[in-house]
Amino acid sequence: MSSDKDFVDFVVDQLEDSNMITSKKMFGEYAIYYNNKIVALICDNQLFVKPTEAGKSFIGNVKEAPPYPGAKMSFLITDKIDDREWLSQLIRITANELPEPKPKKKKLKEKSK
């Protein structure tokens, strides 16, 4: 089952710093970016935040689950998804602890013979 665009829009609208938040459809699901860092995934209309030590401390009693079969565990956010201030703070904390994205390598064109 893929996620509804309405749910994705709801989550993105919940987050402050909207000029730094974007979403991108990937394989029928969505990635949430904060300042070009993937900080969360939305899969099956559920929000999965990338795990970090600071995020774990902020959340307290963390519920973890994989966003899709075979994926690494993430923080599953359910009961606080309506709390705009709390959710925005979690996303900022997560983004601050994640490394900067690696620059994309330019593809080399094959030389024609």
N, C-alpha and C positions, 0 to 999 in steps of 0.2 A: 504494500500500500504506500502510495506516495503522499507527501504533505500537501495541504491546501495552501494556496497562495494567500488566502485570507488569514490563516493562522500565522504565516510568516510575516505578513504585514503587521499583524497585531503585536508580535514579539518585537519587531524592529521599532514600531511606534512606542513601545514601552520604554525603550532605551533612550536615555538622555545623550547629549553629544551627537545628535542625529547626523550632523555633517561628517562624522567620522565612522558611521555605521553604514554598512552596505550588506546586501545579501546576493548570493549567486546560486542559481539552480545548478545542481550537479547530480547526474544520474537519477533524476526524479525526486531528489531531496534538495536541501538547501544548506549552504555554508553561510555563517554570519561572520563578517569581517569587522574589526575595529582597527582603524588606521592601517589598513592593508595586512593585518594579521588575522588568521582564522582563529576565532575565539570560541566558536560554538557551531554545532550542527543542529538542524531541525530534521528529524526523521520520524515518519509516521505521526506527525503532529505532536511531537514531544521535543523539548529543548534539552540538548546535551551540551554542557559547557566543558571545555578542555580542562583536564585536571592540573592544578598547580598547588603547591604547599600553601601559598597565601590564600588561595580560593578555599581550600579545605578548612583553614583556620577561620575564615570569614563565615562560612556556611555552618560550621559546627558539626551537626549530625548529618553526614553526607550520605546520600543514596547514590550508588554507582551502578551503571549498567552500560553495555555496549550499544552504540547508536544503530548498529546493523550487525548481522552475523559475521564473526571474524574480526571485528574492530576492537581496538583497545577500549578499556573502560573509561567512561566519562562521568561527570557529575550530572545526574538526571534531576532537572528542576521542575517541580510540579506545584507544590503548594504556595510558592512565593512568586509565581510568574506574573501575578497581578500587582505585585508591589514594585512599582516603577523605580523608586529610589533605591531599594535593596538590589534589584536586578541590575540596574545601571552600575551600582558600586561593584557588584561581583564581576561584571564584564570589564570594568576599568582595572580592577585588581588582577584579573586573569591576563589581560593584555600587557600590563606592566611587567609581569613575570615571564611572559613568553619571549623567546628570542626574535630578533628581527628576521623577516623573511629573506631567504637567500636570493640574490639577484638571478634572474633567469639567464641561462646561457643562450647566446645567439646561435642559431642553427647555421652550420656551414653549408654552403651550396656545393654540390659535387661538381668537380671540373668536368666539362664535356671533352670527349676525346676527338 
